[in-house]
């Protein structure tokens, strides 16, 4: 009788000795494709505009991609376990408004503003999780409802206007415009969150259980994994990271933004996760590919802006990239065309 063996996600079942040797193949075809596309985009726009590859513009690209990157990372986590969160952009708007209103309402306390935003993020994340788990609502439908509800909540709290002014506070100024070792603080926050999530997914039982839930929830349940607890926790995590993104949006713009700055972030986050190799059915994906996709989207968006191309084309490009990513996944998985025989 033979014994079945399983390999950790993203390692391909390689032996420890093989994993120590770095080869281009170790990056994976998906990541190599993203790196190639990123090089092409940087080279193309660099040739069109001599300032595109300047250090200052590269920092602008990195800062602009930070909020999308944070949301794409947690979107990766929820997609891995077989879920989806379309409401992340609206959650950012709620957190941004709450942070600014709490800041001004407590006599300019940055700590109070950030704490209130994180509390709001946890609350909306847990609500999403409870609706999905105990209301037995499909994640897409539940978070689509959240997209509208949280957007409305942010507008109700703020009366539809930007709230507060935080650019006279050193903490918010440091978060939005400060630098550490030459890199913007916002980028350092993204790096820390990315590393933490990567370690969780790849080296902990929590990560292995998330992959198991997304790969086969029935088998995961039979293995004793409390799927309900994990799903609620994952949506709560999304709320926390969305709150951090909302705080950074407030710090960057100088006020709480109910809609402006957060609208459309859900599409960018999902597109980045799909481009980065996440299987929308769950069980596959990783932080590295997602970050490469975020960098590609950020470079493309900035290049189009620098060249003065109508910003509406950016939405067209994002939609096209999302469709392309899903088509490539379906082809690789051998999925048949809808309505056609195998």
C-alpha positions as CSV (number, residue, x, y, z in Angstrom):
1,X,0.0,0.0,0.0
2,X,1.3,3.4,-0.9
3,X,1.1,6.5,1.3
4,X,-0.1,9.7,-0.2
5,X,2.0,12.8,0.5
6,X,1.1,16.4,0.3
7,X,3.3,19.4,-0.3
8,X,3.0,22.9,1.1
9,X,1.3,25.5,-1.1
10,X,3.5,27.1,-3.7
11,X,6.4,24.8,-3.3
12,X,5.4,22.3,-5.9
13,X,6.4,19.4,-3.6
14,X,10.1,20.0,-4.1
15,X,12.6,18.5,-1.6
16,X,14.3,20.8,1.0
17,X,17.6,20.6,-0.9
18,X,15.9,21.6,-4.2
19,X,14.0,24.5,-2.6
20,X,17.4,26.0,-1.4
21,X,18.6,26.3,-5.0
22,X,17.3,29.4,-6.7
23,X,16.4,29.1,-10.3
24,X,14.2,31.1,-12.6
25,X,11.7,28.3,-12.5
26,X,11.4,28.7,-8.8
27,X,9.6,32.0,-9.4
28,X,6.8,30.2,-11.2
29,X,5.5,30.9,-14.7
30,X,2.9,33.3,-13.4
31,X,5.5,35.5,-11.6
32,X,7.9,35.4,-14.5
33,X,5.2,36.6,-16.8
34,X,4.4,39.4,-14.4
35,X,8.0,40.4,-14.1
36,X,8.3,40.4,-17.9
37,X,5.2,42.5,-18.3
38,X,6.4,45.0,-15.6
39,X,9.8,45.3,-17.4
40,X,8.0,46.0,-20.7
41,X,5.7,48.6,-19.1
42,X,8.6,50.4,-17.4
43,X,10.7,50.3,-20.5
44,X,7.9,51.5,-22.8
45,X,6.8,54.5,-20.6
46,X,10.5,55.2,-19.8
47,X,11.2,55.6,-23.5
48,X,8.2,57.8,-24.0
49,X,9.0,60.1,-21.0
50,X,12.5,60.6,-19.6
51,X,11.1,61.5,-16.2
52,X,9.0,58.3,-15.8
53,X,11.9,56.2,-14.4
54,X,13.2,59.0,-12.1
55,X,13.5,58.2,-8.5
56,X,10.8,60.8,-7.6
57,X,8.3,59.3,-10.0
58,X,9.0,55.7,-8.9
59,X,8.3,56.9,-5.3
60,X,5.0,58.4,-6.5
61,X,4.1,55.0,-8.1
62,X,5.0,53.2,-4.9
63,X,3.0,55.5,-2.7
64,X,0.0,55.4,-5.0
65,X,0.1,51.6,-5.1
66,X,0.3,51.2,-1.3
67,X,-3.4,51.3,-0.5
68,X,-4.2,49.0,-3.4
69,X,-1.4,46.7,-2.3
70,X,-2.8,46.5,1.3
71,X,-6.2,45.6,0.0
72,X,-4.9,43.2,-2.6
73,X,-2.9,41.3,0.1
74,X,-6.0,40.6,2.2
75,X,-8.0,40.0,-0.9
76,X,-5.5,37.2,-1.7
77,X,-6.1,35.7,1.8
78,X,-9.9,35.6,1.4
79,X,-9.7,34.3,-2.2
80,X,-7.3,31.5,-1.1
81,X,-9.9,30.3,1.4
82,X,-12.6,30.3,-1.3
83,X,-14.3,33.7,-0.5
84,X,-14.3,37.2,-1.9
85,X,-14.8,40.7,-0.6
86,X,-16.2,43.3,-3.0
87,X,-16.8,45.8,-0.1
88,X,-13.1,46.6,0.7
89,X,-13.2,50.0,-1.1
90,X,-16.3,51.1,0.9
91,X,-14.7,49.9,4.1
92,X,-11.7,52.1,3.4
93,X,-14.1,55.1,3.0
94,X,-15.8,54.3,6.4
95,X,-12.4,54.0,8.1
96,X,-11.1,57.2,6.6
97,X,-14.2,59.2,7.7
98,X,-14.2,57.7,11.2
99,X,-10.5,58.4,11.7
100,X,-10.8,62.1,10.7
101,X,-14.0,62.6,12.7
102,X,-12.6,60.9,15.8
103,X,-9.4,63.0,15.4
104,X,-11.3,66.3,15.4
105,X,-13.8,65.1,18.0
106,X,-11.2,64.3,20.6
107,X,-9.2,67.5,20.4
108,X,-6.8,66.4,17.6
109,X,-5.8,63.0,19.0
110,X,-4.2,60.9,16.2
111,X,-4.2,57.8,18.4
112,X,-8.0,58.2,19.0
113,X,-8.6,58.6,15.3
114,X,-6.6,55.5,14.4
115,X,-8.1,53.4,17.2
116,X,-11.6,54.4,16.1
117,X,-10.9,53.5,12.5
118,X,-9.5,50.1,13.4
119,X,-12.5,49.5,15.6
120,X,-14.9,50.4,12.8
121,X,-12.9,48.1,10.4
122,X,-13.2,45.1,12.8
123,X,-16.9,45.8,13.2
124,X,-17.7,45.8,9.4
125,X,-15.4,42.9,8.8
126,X,-17.0,40.8,11.4
127,X,-20.5,41.7,10.1
128,X,-19.5,40.5,6.7
129,X,-18.2,37.3,8.1
130,X,-21.3,36.6,10.2
131,X,-23.6,37.3,7.3
132,X,-21.7,34.9,5.1
133,X,-21.3,32.2,7.7
134,X,-24.5,32.2,9.7
135,X,-26.7,33.9,7.2
136,X,-25.5,31.4,4.6
137,X,-25.2,34.2,2.0
138,X,-22.8,33.8,-0.9
139,X,-19.7,35.9,-0.3
140,X,-20.1,37.8,-3.6
141,X,-23.7,38.7,-2.8
142,X,-22.9,39.5,0.9
143,X,-20.0,41.8,0.1
144,X,-21.8,43.4,-2.9
145,X,-24.4,44.4,-0.4
146,X,-21.7,45.6,1.9
147,X,-20.2,47.7,-1.0
148,X,-23.4,49.7,-1.2
149,X,-24.2,49.7,2.6
150,X,-20.8,50.8,3.8
151,X,-20.5,53.5,1.0
152,X,-23.9,54.8,2.2
153,X,-22.7,54.7,5.9
154,X,-19.6,56.7,5.1
155,X,-21.7,59.3,3.3
156,X,-24.2,59.4,6.2
157,X,-21.5,59.9,8.8
158,X,-19.8,62.6,6.7
159,X,-22.9,64.2,5.1
160,X,-21.2,63.4,1.8
161,X,-18.3,65.8,2.4
162,X,-14.6,65.4,3.3
163,X,-14.2,65.6,7.1
164,X,-11.6,67.1,9.4
165,X,-8.1,68.3,8.6
166,X,-5.1,66.3,9.8
167,X,-2.2,67.9,8.1
168,X,-1.4,69.9,11.2
169,X,-0.8,66.7,13.1
170,X,2.8,65.3,13.1
171,X,1.6,61.7,13.3
172,X,-0.6,61.9,10.3
173,X,2.0,63.9,8.4
174,X,4.6,61.3,9.2
175,X,2.3,58.5,8.0
176,X,1.3,60.3,4.8
177,X,4.5,62.0,3.8
178,X,7.3,60.8,6.0
179,X,10.3,58.6,5.0
180,X,12.4,56.0,6.7
181,X,15.8,55.1,5.1
182,X,14.7,56.9,1.9
183,X,11.4,54.9,1.5
184,X,8.0,56.5,2.2
185,X,6.5,55.3,5.5
186,X,3.4,54.1,3.6
187,X,5.6,51.7,1.6
188,X,7.2,50.4,4.8
189,X,3.7,49.7,6.2
190,X,2.9,47.7,3.0
191,X,6.1,45.7,3.3
192,X,5.4,44.8,7.0
193,X,1.9,43.7,6.2
194,X,3.0,41.7,3.2
195,X,5.7,39.9,5.1
196,X,3.4,39.1,8.0
197,X,0.7,37.7,5.7
198,X,3.3,35.8,3.7
199,X,4.7,34.2,6.8
200,X,1.2,33.3,8.0
201,X,0.2,31.7,4.8
202,X,3.4,29.8,4.1
203,X,4.8,28.8,7.5
204,X,1.9,28.5,10.0
205,X,-0.9,26.0,10.6
206,X,-3.3,28.9,10.0
207,X,-2.1,29.3,6.5
208,X,-2.2,25.6,5.7
209,X,-5.7,25.5,7.0
210,X,-6.8,28.4,4.8
211,X,-5.4,26.7,1.7
212,X,-7.2,23.5,2.8
213,X,-10.5,25.3,3.2
214,X,-10.2,26.9,-0.3
215,X,-9.0,23.6,-1.9
216,X,-11.7,21.4,-0.5
217,X,-13.9,22.7,2.3
218,X,-15.6,19.3,2.8
219,X,-12.2,17.6,3.4
220,X,-11.1,20.5,5.6
221,X,-14.2,20.1,7.8
222,X,-13.7,16.3,8.1
223,X,-10.1,17.0,9.1
224,X,-11.5,19.0,12.1
225,X,-10.9,22.5,10.8
226,X,-13.5,25.0,12.2
227,X,-14.3,26.7,8.9
228,X,-16.8,29.1,10.3
229,X,-14.3,30.5,12.8
230,X,-11.6,30.9,10.1
231,X,-14.0,32.7,7.7
232,X,-15.2,35.2,10.3
233,X,-11.5,35.8,11.3
234,X,-10.4,36.3,7.7
235,X,-13.2,38.9,7.1
236,X,-12.2,40.6,10.4
237,X,-8.6,40.7,9.1
238,X,-9.8,42.4,6.0
239,X,-11.6,45.0,8.1
240,X,-8.4,45.7,10.1
241,X,-6.2,46.1,7.0
242,X,-8.9,48.2,5.2
243,X,-8.9,50.4,8.3
244,X,-5.1,50.8,8.0
245,X,-5.6,51.7,4.3
246,X,-8.3,54.2,5.4
247,X,-6.0,55.8,7.9
248,X,-3.3,56.2,5.2
249,X,-5.8,57.7,2.8
250,X,-6.7,60.3,5.5
251,X,-3.0,61.0,6.1
252,X,-2.3,61.3,2.4
253,X,-5.2,63.5,1.5
254,X,-5.4,65.5,4.7
255,X,-9.0,64.7,5.5
256,X,-11.5,61.9,5.8
257,X,-12.8,60.8,2.4
258,X,-16.2,59.1,2.3
259,X,-15.9,58.1,-1.4
260,X,-13.2,60.0,-3.2
261,X,-10.0,58.0,-3.0
262,X,-11.7,54.8,-2.1
263,X,-14.1,54.2,-4.9
264,X,-12.9,51.5,-7.3
265,X,-10.3,50.0,-4.9
266,X,-12.2,46.7,-4.8
267,X,-11.7,46.2,-8.5
268,X,-8.0,47.0,-8.3
269,X,-7.5,44.6,-5.4
270,X,-9.4,41.8,-7.0
271,X,-7.6,42.4,-10.3
272,X,-4.2,42.3,-8.6
273,X,-5.0,39.1,-6.7
274,X,-6.2,37.4,-9.9
275,X,-3.2,38.6,-12.0
276,X,-1.0,37.4,-9.1
277,X,-2.1,33.9,-9.5
278,X,-5.0,33.5,-7.1
279,X,-7.5,30.9,-8.3
280,X,-10.9,32.5,-7.8
281,X,-12.3,29.1,-6.8
282,X,-9.8,29.1,-3.9
283,X,-6.9,27.0,-2.7
284,X,-4.2,28.7,-4.7
285,X,-2.3,32.0,-4.5
286,X,0.4,33.9,-2.7
287,X,1.6,37.3,-1.6
288,X,4.6,37.5,-4.0
289,X,2.5,37.3,-7.2
290,X,0.0,39.7,-5.8
291,X,2.6,42.3,-5.1
292,X,4.1,42.0,-8.6
293,X,0.6,42.5,-10.0
294,X,0.1,45.6,-7.8
295,X,3.4,47.0,-9.1
296,X,2.3,46.3,-12.7
297,X,-1.0,48.0,-12.3
298,X,0.6,51.0,-10.5
299,X,3.2,51.4,-13.2
300,X,0.6,51.1,-15.9
301,X,-1.7,53.6,-14.3
302,X,1.0,56.1,-13.7
303,X,2.3,55.8,-17.2
304,X,-1.1,56.4,-18.7
305,X,-1.4,59.5,-16.4
306,X,2.0,60.8,-17.3
307,X,1.3,60.5,-21.0
308,X,-2.0,62.4,-20.5
309,X,-4.2,59.5,-21.6
310,X,-7.8,59.8,-20.6
311,X,-8.2,58.3,-17.1
312,X,-11.3,56.4,-18.3
313,X,-9.0,54.1,-20.2
314,X,-7.4,53.1,-16.9
315,X,-10.7,51.5,-16.0
316,X,-10.9,49.8,-19.4
317,X,-7.4,48.4,-18.9
318,X,-8.2,47.1,-15.4
319,X,-11.3,45.3,-16.6
320,X,-9.4,43.8,-19.5
321,X,-6.6,42.6,-17.3
322,X,-9.0,41.0,-14.9
323,X,-10.8,39.1,-17.7
324,X,-7.4,38.1,-19.2
325,X,-6.2,36.8,-15.8
326,X,-9.3,34.7,-15.4
327,X,-9.2,33.3,-19.0
328,X,-5.5,32.3,-18.4
329,X,-6.5,30.5,-15.2
330,X,-9.3,28.7,-16.9
331,X,-7.1,27.6,-19.7
332,X,-4.4,26.3,-17.4
333,X,-7.0,24.4,-15.3
334,X,-8.5,22.8,-18.4
335,X,-11.9,24.3,-17.8
336,X,-14.3,23.7,-20.6
337,X,-16.2,26.5,-22.4
338,X,-19.6,27.2,-20.9
339,X,-22.3,25.1,-22.6
340,X,-19.8,23.1,-24.6
341,X,-18.7,19.5,-24.2
342,X,-15.2,18.7,-22.8
